Amino acid sequence: MRWSAGWRSTSGAVVQRPRGGRAVPGTVGVWTVGWPSDRIRSVSDEGLTLTVIGECGAAVGELKDALRHVREHRWHALTRWPGSYLTVAARGSLTAVVGDLSGQHPVYWRTLADGVWWSTAATPLAALDRTGPDPVALAAHLAHAQPDTLRRSLFGTVRRVPTGWVLLLDDGGARTRAYEPVEYPQVDIETGAHHLARTLLLAVSARLGEHRAVSSDLAGLDSTTLACLAAQHRPVTAVTFTDDRIGDDDLAHARRTVAAVPRISHRLATGSEHTVMYEGLSHPPTDTPTAYTVTAAIKRATLAPVAPQGPGVHFIGEAGDCVLSASSCYLADLWRTGPRRHAWRHTVAHARLSTRAPLTVLHRTLPAARGGLADSWHRAAALLRGAPRPWIPQAERYLSWTPLLAGADWMAPELRRRLADALDERAAHLSDGPDRIATWWDRQDLARIGADLTGWRSLVEADHGPSFELAAPYLDNEVIRAALAVPAHRRGAPDRYKPLLSAAFPAGPVPSFVLERVTKGGFNGMSYAGFRRNAAALRTLLGPGSRLADLGLITPAPVREQLDRAVAGQPAAQGALHLAVSAEVWLRQLSTSTDTWWAGKGAANRATA
């Protein structure tokens, strides 16, 4: 697992170092683990230091010029280069650690008796004194799947910096400050499309190193767009996963794209009985539970035909749905602030897409329109203090800023109460919540996708080595800013699929038939096939002897009921089961990795809360 860490001492001593870590040249007390040396760059001048770790498209000259931003404490300016990277800046006694907007480079810290450790992974910091998982934080993960709901890490003694915030370390200790606005100033779709085209082109070209083999998924609209953009610069080997159980038209569209775009060659990854969800759940450790634990067999099969023997980069369309489109949750924003006629027109259109009555959609939407984020947390807390709800599909429940997922109804009563108390406390102290539910959902979706993708990278590194990089350009800071500045009701308008992308490339290099595509495949068939094939293993994994059950995070009876429904091919709480399986696998990994993170004397006697 790749991670970075730093130590800010109040005594001058460094008792421990990351095991296998390399000191970053030009810095004091900063190490990287698992990162190739060409992804670590530092510049210094007149007592100022700037380090970028990861895929950063800034030239050396640009990094040197950016030292003026360090001098002026302009942290936002250090996040505007293309790529995906962590920034560490120092001026005198002040150190700033700046993560990204999607959580691919998260920042955590904990205070010890003689200083502060920070890291891009929470597990090593918890391992300093063998701190176990925080049941309430894990409960929030399973009940809401929104990383910023409690703003906690999954360990009680480890603190998490929210996405869009910077960690500041000086002689007075550690503190955090926002560098990103809660809401972006809104622009029209034409302006947003111009910015998106520019930033996305830069995001792709920044990853095309001279000695790297270039490959890409070639499936839906998002990954196909990236393959076309990369092919303007370098030959691209594209891969399409195909399986009759998916029932999509990805392959037909992929073949048409290959015929139309020079420099794209094509390979197939054909599914088998083993390429299903929940297959082979024994994986290398990840820092947090990752959704790719469940889909790893499919993802590995997809990469196999294109993974190079040496350095390479593989483009994936992750987060395209989030930044290029928008959830229909924006209807609540329209009903709260927009003209009623406009809100009704969008409601009718979304009802038609989902084959539901408009009044049904309106009835589901209005509760979220009548309150804000804090109100939603108070309502969720009240539900948690009541009896567990009978299961119904999530799409049939009322819309909420922070939905209460089926997993919340599987928890022991005491843990439900503790989570309710935490939500009420968080709501009581909320001071920086967004005005729009679409803004909140977008930010939480990005943070969740970024965390999941970090876990997937750990699996890919274990399979193919650190020189093979997964590239997710839709998660670049500047791409996110360009896209989310366009109002959600424009990005997610029901009359056209992903209009922002079509407006960004009206004359190529993406073929018009790609941008006009309105179909999207689904993996329900692969999910149900995985439930059937792995039924016995899943019943054991989530049974009475599970780590989740030991912590009160699940009770076996309702989980078994949902597993039985899924195995039988009936509608089931698949999303909640997916989260539970990922969390259980992660908890089991923790028990084998506590002694692998640090070299030097133990710190258990020095840790403070």
N, C-alpha and C positions, 0 to 999 in steps of 0.2 A: 504494500500500500504506500502510495506517495503522500508525503506530508511535509510540512515545514513547521518550525518551532523557534521560539526566541525566549531569552531569559533576561529579565530586568532585575538586577540585584540591588538590595539596599545595603549589602555588606561587602560587595566586591567579589565574593566567592561564587564559583560555579561548581556545585557538588555533583550534578548529573548532566549527562548529555544524551541526546537521542541515540539509541543503538543503531549503528550503521550510518549515522548522520555525518554530513560534510559541512564544515564551516563555510559560510558564504563569504567570498573574498571581499574585503573592503568594509565589512560590517563587524560589529562587536556583539557576540551572543546571539547569532542567528545561524540556524542549521537547516539543511534540507535532507530528506530521506527519500531515495528512489527517483529523484528527478535527474534526468540527463543534464550534463553540464552546459549544453547549449541552450537550455531553457532557463538559465539563471544568469542574470546580468546586473552589474552594479556600476554606478558612476559616483564620483565624489569630487567635491571642490569646496575649499574654504569652510570646512566644518560641516558641510551638508552631504548627505548620502542618500541615494535613491536606488532601490533594488526592485526588480520585477522577476517573478518566478512563475513560469508557465508559458503559454503561447501568447507572446506580446508582439504586436506588429510595429512597435516603435523602433526606429533606427537609433544608433548610438548617439548621434547628434541631437535627436529629439529628446532622448533621456537627459542629456547634459543640459539642454535648454530648459527642461522641466524642473531643474534644481531651483529655479526662481519660485516655482509654485511651492516647493518645500519650504523655502525661506518665508513665504507669505502665508503658509498654512492653508493653501488652497487644495484641499484633498480631493474635491470633485474633479479637478483638472487632471489628476493622476489616474483617472479611470476612463479616459476618452480615447485611448488607442484601440485599434482593432485587436481581437483575440480574447483569450480567457486567461486571466493571470491574477496573482496576488501582488500588492505593492507594499513595500516596507520603506518608510522614509524616516530620516533622523536629522534633527537640527539641535545641536548642543545636548541638553539633557532630555529632550522630548523625542519620543519615537512614536510614529503613527503606523498602524497596521490596517491596510485598506483592502477589504474583500471585494467581491464582485456583486452584481445585482441579482444573480440567480442562485447564489449559494454553491457554485461549483468550487469556489475557494472560500469556504466559511472561515470565520475567526472565532476562536474560543479562548478563554483565559481562566486562570485560577490563582488565588493569592496564597502564598506560603509565608512562613514566619520571617523569611529574609529576602523576599522578592516576589516577582510575578512571572509565571510562565504563560506564554500564549502559544497557540498552535492552530493549524488548519484541521486538526482532528481532535475530537473530544476524548476518544478512548485512551490515548496515551496520558492525557492529563488526569483522567480518573484513575489510571493505573499507578500514579505516583504514590497513592496510599490504598490502592485496591478498593476504591469507592465503587459500589454497585450501582446498577441503574436506578433511576428515580421512578417509582411506580406511577406517580401522578403525571409526570411528563410523558411516560409511555402511554398512560391512559388517554391523554390529550391527543397523542399521535394516532391512536387507534380509533378514538371517538370522532375526531375532526379532520385529521390529515392536513392541517394548516400549520406550518412551522412557527408562525409568529403569534399564534393564539396565546400561549403562555410565555413566549419569549424565553424559554428555558432550553438548555441542552437536555439530553436524556440521562445525565448524571447530576446528582444533587450538588456536588461541590464544584462543578464546572459551569461557567457562565458563557452564554452565547451572545455574540454581537448580531443584532438583526441585520438582514440584508439592507444595503443602503446606508449603513452606519460605519464609523471608523472607531477603532480602539486606540486610545491615546495613553501613553505610558510616560510618566515623569517621576520626579522625586516624591511627589505626593501620592503615587500609586497608579491605579488604572481607572479610566472613565471612558464612556462612549459618547459619541455625538453623531447626529445625522448629517450626512453629506448630500443626500438625495431628497428632493422635495416629495411630500406625501402624494400630491397630485401634480401631473404635468399640465402646463398651459396647453389648451386644446388647439389643434390646427385642422384645416380642412383636409380632405383625403388626397387632393392633388399635392399639397405641400408635404404631407406625410409620406406620400409615395416617392416623391423626389428624394427625400432624406433616406428613406428605406433603401432605395436602389443604390445610393452612394455607399451607405454603411454596409450593406450586405455584400456588395462587390469587394469592398476593402476587407471584410471579415473572411471571405473565401481566399482572396489573393494572399493575405497575410500568412496563411498556413501552407502555402505551396513552396516549401523549401526546395532548393536546387537538387538535393540528393535524395529526395523522398519519392517513393512510389505513391501515386494518387489513386484512390478508389472511392466509391460512393454507393450508398443505397440507391436503388432506382425502383421506387415503389409508388408512393403517393405524390401529390402535387409538390409538397415541401422538399422532399429529398431529390425529386427530379429537377427542380429548379436549381438546387445546389450543384448537381452533376453537370447541368448545362453551363452554369457560371464557371465552374472549375475547368471545363473543357475549352474555354476560351484561351486558357493559358497553357495547359498541360494535357497530355493524354490521360484519360480517366478509364479505369476498369470498374464497371458498374455491376451490381449484383441485385437480382430480384429473388426474393423467397417466394416459392410457389407451393401451394398445397390445396387439394380439392376441398379440404375442410374450411378454408378461409372464404371461398366463394366470392372473390373480388375480380376485378379486371386489370390488376396491376401489370400482369405479364403482357397483355395486349398493348397497353399504353407504353410500357417499357420498350417493346420492340419497335413501335412507331417512333419513339424518341431516338433510339439508336440509329434508325434509318435516316432521320432528319438532321442529326447533330454530328458533325465530324469529330473525330478524336474520342468518341465514347465507344469502347468495346464492352461486350455484354457476357455475363456468366449467370448461370442459374444455381440457386440453392434449393434443392427439391426436398420437401418434407418427407418424413418417414414416421413409423410408429413411435419413435423415440423423440421426435421434435414436437413435443406438446408442452403445455404449461405444467408446472409442478414436477417436472422430470429431473431427477438427479439433484437433490437439494443440498448436497455437500459441496461447499464453495470456500475459497479463501476468505479470511475475515474482511469485513467492510466496517467503516467507522459508524455508520448508522444503518438501520434496516433499509433495504433497497428493493424496489419493485422488480428489479431485474433478477433477483433471486428466483422468482417464479418463472420468468420467461427466458432464463439463461440458455436452455437447450435450443430454443429457436434462434436466439441471438448468436450463439456460437456457430450454429449451422449456417447462418447468413454470412458471417465473416470468413468462414473457412475457405471459400473459393477465391478470396481476394487478399487475404493476409499475406504480406510479403515476407521474405526471409530476413530482410534488413529494415532500415527506416521506412516508414510509411505513414500516410494520413488517410483516414477514412471518414467521409462526410456522412452525417446522419441528419434527419429532418426533425429531431426532437425539439419540442416547444413551438413548432410552426403553427399548430392549431391555436396556441395561446396568443402569440403576438400578431398573427395575420388575420385571425378571426376573433370571436368573443363569445362567451357563454350568453345564453338568453337571460341570464340574471340581470342584464342591463335593463330589462323591461321594468324592474322595480325602480330604477333611477328615472326612467321616463315618466312613470306614473307619479313619482314624487315631485319632479321638477319641470317636466316638459309639458307642452300642450296636450290636453287629453285626447284630442283627435289623432295626433301623431302617435301617442302611446297605444291607442286602440288599434290603429292600422298595423303597427308592429306586432301587437298581441295576436291579431287575427292571422297574420302571415305565419307566425311561429306555431300557432295552433294547427294551421293547415299542414305544415311540415311534420308535425308530430302526430297527426291524425287524431287530434283531440278537439273538443268544443272550445271556442274562444272563452266562454265564461268559466270553463274549468281552468284554463291557463291563468285567467285573471284572478280567480279565487285563490289559486296557489301562489300567485305573485304578490298580492297586496300586503300580507303581513310584513314582508321585507321592505316594502315601500313606506310603511308607517313608523319605522324606527331605524336606529343606526346600529353601529357595531357593538357598542356597550349594551344596548337593549337586547341584542341577539344573545350575548353571553349570559345576561341575566335570565332570559327565557330558557336557554339550554340548561342552566343551573337548576331552574325550577323543575324541568323535566327529569333531570338526573336524581332529584330528591324524591321523585315519585316512583311508581312501579315501572319495571321494564315494559316497553311497548311491544305489542304483537308485531311481527315483521310484515312490512309491506315494501314494495320496491321504492327506492329512494326518490325516484321521479314522481311518485304520487304524494310525497309529503310536501308540506308548505316550504316555499323557498326561504332560505335563511342566509344571513351573512356568514355564519359559521354553522353549517348543518351538523346535526347529531346523527352520526352513521349507525348502522346496525350493531357495530362492535360495542357501542356504549351500552347496549341492552344485554350484553353478555357478561358484564363485569359484576363482581361481588358488590353487595350494597355499601360496604364501608369505603371501597375505592370510588364508587359513584359519588358518595357524599364528599370525599376529599377533592375530587375533581370539580364538583359543584362549588365548593368553597373557593378553590383556586380561580375559577371563572368569575365569581362575584368579586373577588379581590382585584383581579385584573381589570374588570369593568369599572370598578370604583376609582382606579388610578389612571384610566386611559386619558391621555391628553393629546395624542397625535394621530387619531384615527382619521381615515379618509372620509370624504363626503359621499362617495359613490361606492355602491356594493361591487360594481364591475372593477373598480380600481383595486379593492381588497382582494377579490377573487383572482385577478390577474397576478398580483404580487405573490399570493400564496401558491398559485399554480406554478409560477416560475421557481419559487424557492423549493417546492417539492420536487419538481423535475430536476433541478440542479443537484439536489441531494441524492436523488436516485441515480443520476448520471455519474456522479462521483463514485458511487458503489459499482456501477457497471465498468467504469475505467479500471477499478481494482481487479475485477475479474478478467478483463482483456489483458491487462499487464501480466497477470499470472499465466495466461495462455500464450501470449505473443511477445512479451518483453516490453521494456519501457520506451523503446524507440518507435513503437506503433501507436499512433495517437488517434483517438476518436475526436472528431471536430464537430461541434454543434453550433454553427454560426448564428442561429436564431437566438441563442442565449448570450451573445455578445452585448456588452453594456450599451453601446451606441445603437445597435439594432433594436434593443428593447426600448430605448428612449424614443427612437424615431417612430416605431410602431404604436406604442401606447399613448403617444401624443394625439393620435387619431381617436376620436370618441368611439366607445365600444359599439354604439348603435350604428356607426358607419362601418367599422370593421366586421361586425357580425350581422349586418343587414340580411334579412332572410331572402331577398330577391336575387342575390348573386353570391356565389361561393368565393370567399376570400378576395373581395374586390381590391383590397390594398395591393396585393401582389400583381394583379392584372394592370393596375394603374402604374406600378413601379417599372414594369418592363413592357411597354406597349409596342415596341419595335424590336424586340429581341434583347439578348441572345436566347431567351427562352421561347420556344415555338408557341404560337398562339393556341394550338390545340391542347397544349399542356395547361396553359392558364385558363382555358375554358372548361376544363374537366370539373365535373360536379359529383363524381362518385368517390367513395372512400371505403376501403375494405374494413372488416372487423375480425376479431380473433375469438369470438364467442365459441366457435366450433373447436378451436384448439384448446380453449379453457375447459369445456365440457369433456373433451377427449382426455385431457390431463386428469380431471377429477376421476373419471372412470378407471383409467390405467393405474392411478396411484392412490386409489381409495383406501386401501389398508394402511399404507404408509402415512397418509394424511390424518386418518382417524387416530393413529398412534401419536403422531406429532402434536396434535391439538387435543389430546386426551387428558385424563385426570393427572397423569404424570408430567405434563408439560411445564416448562418454566413460566409460561403465562398464567397457568392455573395456580401455580405456587404463589405468584404475586397478586392473585385476585383479579387479573386482567381478563380472564375468561372463566366461565363456568361451563362444564362439559356438555350439559343437556342441550341448550340452544345451539351450540356450535355443531354438535352431532346432528341435530335436526337439519341445519342448513347444509352440512356436508352430504347428508342422505339425499336431500333435494337435488343438489348439484350432480351427484353421481347418477341419479335417475334422469337427468336431463331436464329437470323442472326449473322454473324461475327460482333464483336463490340470491342470497346476499354475497355475490361474487366479489365485489370490491372489498367488503369487510373481511372475507376469508383470505383474500389476497394479502391484505395488511397483516392479518394475524399470522399467516404462514411466514411472511418475511420477518416479522418481529420475533417469532419463535426461533427461526434459524439464526438470527443475529444474537439472541440471548445465549444460545448454545455455543456459538463461536466465541463469545466473551470468556467463557470458562477455560478456554485453551490459549488465550492470547495475553493474559495479564502480565506475564513475566518477559515479554519480548520487546518492550518498547524502549527501555532505558539502560544505559551503562553508567556505572558509578554507584555511590552509596545510596541506600534507600532513603526515601523522603517521608515515610509514613509519620515519623515523629515531628516533622516540620510543617505538615499541612494544617491550614486553618480553614474554617468554614467560609 
